Amino acid sequence: MQFLNLQRALLFCFFIAYALPVLAETISIKEIDVTQAHKKIVINEFLASNKNVVDDEDNEASDWIELLNLEDQELDIGGFYLTDNLNVPTKWQIPKPTIIPSKGVVLFWASGKNRTSHTNFKLDKDGEEIGLFDESAYQLDAIRFDFQSTDISYGRKANDPATWMFFQTPTPYQAKGVKRDVYDFMLFFESFRLLPIKA
């Protein structure tokens, strides 16, 4: 009996010393992989005061939010969420399936119409926030913005997605590689600073 107890104690010590750290490392690696994959989908450009840039299918000038797939393969973001309130991450769910091609974009109308490509909220040109969350309400990307001028969008700079800038000529439906760097108001107006929120 004492021999069996000793054997069990040794097995338990082996599990604590060797098996448990390996298991923990495996779980950690999986979590890192998932997080890295999620960061491949980002908010690419938005227009919070649309008047003459582009109309939706109802011939109305709705505001819009464009997402970019930085991956080398197409991704299905159906089931993810868009919101204009980071405290309510699941405000509007992206329909399934919603496929974004590799290096491609998808545009959602921030119209308040709440249907296939239309969110259930509108953007406030006086300033608010936009958040992108996955199916488990994990934040993938977010940005908080101040006053927006009509028909001037705000988005990621071509070939430098870490840098945000204003576009006097908005570029809906265009991947960042072909966006036109018109000018960056941030160089001239300190009060117009918009701060991306790190996930």
N, C-alpha and C positions, 0 to 999 in steps of 0.2 A: 504494500500500500504506500509506503513512504517513497519507494522507487517511482511509482506512478505519479505521485504528487510532484516529485522532483522533475520528472520528465515533462509534465504539464507546465511547470514553472519555467523550464528552459525554453519550451516552445513559445510561451507567452513573451518571454524576453526577446526571443528572436524576432517575433512579429513586430514588437515595439521598436526594436533597433534597426531592422532592415526592411520589412515588408511595408510598414506604415509610411515611412518617408518616400518610398517609391510610388505608393498609391497616391500620396498627396501631390507629388511632383507631376504625375500623370494628369490629375484633375486640374492642376494649375496650368499646364500646357494647353489643355483643351479650352480653358477659359480665355487664355491669351489669344489663341487662334480665332476664336469667335469674335473677340473684341476687335482684332486687327481686320477681320473680314468686314465687320460692320462699318469701320471707318472708311471703307471704299465708297460708301454712298454719302454724298454731302449736299447741302443747300448750295446751289450754284449761282443763282441770280433771282431777284424778286423785284416787282414793281408794285408799290403801295398806293399809287395814284395814277391810274391808267385812264387816259382820255382819247388819245389818237394813235396809240402804238399798234394794238392788235385787238380784234374783237373775238369773243367766244362764239359758239355755234348759234347763239340767240341774237347775234349781231349787237351784243352789248360789250362795252369796254370794261370788262371786269379786271380787277387786280389779279396778279398771278405769282406763283412760286415755282421755280425750276430746280429740279434735282439732277445731279450728275453722278454717273457710275464711273469710278476711276479704275475699276477692275479690267482685266484682260479677257473677261468673259461676261456674257449677259447675266443679269441678276433679276430675280423676281422679288419685288418689294411689297407684293400684296400682303396685307395684314399689318404693315407698319402704320405709324401714326404721324399726322401733322397737327400742329397746334399753334395758336397765337398766345398761349398762356402756359409757361413752363411748369406751373403748379397743377395744370390739368393736361398731362402728357397724352392721354388717349382721347382727345377731343374729337378728332375725325380720323377714321380708319381708311387707309388706302385700299381700294377694292382688289380682290383676287381674281385672276392673276394680273399683275402689272409688271411687265418685262421692260427693263432698260438695257439696250444693247451695250456692248463693251465701249467705253469712252463716250457713250451717248447720254442723252438727257430725256427727261419727261417733264411735262408742264402740267401743273394743276391750277385751276382758276380759284382764287380766293374770293368767291362771289357770294357765299352764304346760301347757295342754292341746294347744297347737300345732295349731290347725285354723282354719277360715275367719276367724272374728272373735276368736280366742283366741291370744294370744302364747305363745311357748315359755318364758316366764319369768314369775315372780311378783314382786310388789313387797314390799319389806321395810319393815315399819312402823317399824323402828328407824332407818331412813334409808339412802338410796342416791341414785341419779340416774336420770333418764329422758331419752332423746335421740331426736330425730326427724331422720332423714337421707334424702336423695333417692336416686335410683337409682345415682348415682355416688359414694355415701357422703359427700356434702357435708352438713355439719351445718346444719339449718334452724332448729332450736330445741332447747333443753335446759334442764333444771333439776336442781339438786342439793338434796335435802331431808333434814331431820333427823327425829327421832321424830314419828310421826303417831298421833293419838288415834283410837280405833275410831269409825267412822261419821261422822267429820268430814273433809270433803274440803278440798283446796287448789286454788284456781283463780284465773283472771283476773277482776278486778272488772268488774261491769256498766258498760258505756259508758266504761271506762277500762282497756283490755286490757294496758296497760303495768304496771298495779298488780296484785300478787298478794295474796290474802287467804284466810283459812280460812272455810269454810261449815259452820255447825252443821247446816244442812239442805242436804245435797248436792243438786246439780241435774243429774244425768245426762240426756243427750239434749236438753238445753235450750241454745239459743244464748245468748251472753252478754248480749244485749239484754233477756232476761227472767230472768236469774239474780237471786236474792234476796241482797242484801248483809246477811247476818245479823249478823256481827260480825267484826272483824279482831283476831285474837289478837296480831298484831305490835305493836299499840298498848299491850299490857299485859305481854307476856312477851318480854323481850329474848332469852332463850335459845331461843325458837322461830323465830328468823329463818331464812328460806329464801331462798337467793340464786339468782335466775335467771342462767343462763349465756348471755352474748351470743355469737351465732353469728359 
